[in-house]
Amino acid sequence: MKKLSLTYLPENYDPLMRIALQKDKKLALFLNLGALLIAVLMFILGHFIVPIAEFRELENFWEYLLRYVVLIAAFVAYIFLHELAHGVCMKCFGAVKVKYGFTGLYAYAGSESYFYKIPYIIIALAPVVLWGVVLLLLNCAAGTYWFWNIYFIQISNISGAAGDLYVIYSFSKLPRDILIQDTGVSMTVYSRRNIDRNKGF
C-alpha cells in the first residue's frame, strides 16, 4: 500500500511553491475578503431561516448573559476543535508529531511530515466537513431559541475555511505525487523532478 506521508523529503523532489500568509499580505487580504463575503452571504441566508431578531429578543438580563457566555465559550471551543480535526487527520496519515499553536492572527496545527496530495486535501477539508455536519445537525435539533448561537459558529466554520479552499484549488491541477509540508505558519509544496505538471486529480 502506498504511503500517505513521509518523514523525509526524497532526493528527487524540489520546492515548487510556498504559501505563507503572514508574509504574503496580498493573499492574506484576498482570503480575508473572501471569508467576509461568505460570512455575509451566510448571515443573510440565516436571517431568512430564523430572523436575527430572535437572537436579540430575550426577557431579562440573565438570558442575555447566558446566551453571550455560551456563544463566546462555543467560539473558543470551536477554535481548538477545528485545529484538533486537522491534527488528528495528520496523525492518522502518518505524522510522527503534530504541533499546535497561535500566531496572534490565527490558531494552527502543523507537522514536519510530508503529505501526498490526496491525504493533505482530506486534512485540509476535515474541520469544515466534520464540524459543518455536526453544527447542521445541532441547528436542526435545537430549534429557534439557540439557532443563532449555533449558526454563528457555522458561519465561522465555513467562512474560516477560505484558506483551506484556496489551497485545495491551488493544488487541484498539480500531480498526485506532490508532497506538502505544512508547519502551521507556512506551507511548502515539493514536486518530483521532470514531472508533467498538467496532470490533475
Buried (B, 14 or more C-beta within 10 A) or exposed (E): EEEBBBEEBEEEBEEBBEBEBEEBEEBBEEBBEBBEEBBEEBBEEBBEEBBBEBBEEBEEEEEEEEBEEEBEEBEEEBBEBBBBBBBBBBBBBBBEEBBBEEEEEBBBBBBBBBBBBBBBBBBBBBBBBBBBEBBBEBBEEEEEEBBBBBBBBBBBBBBBBBBBBBBBEEBEEBBEBBBBBBBBBBBBBBBBEEBEEEEEE
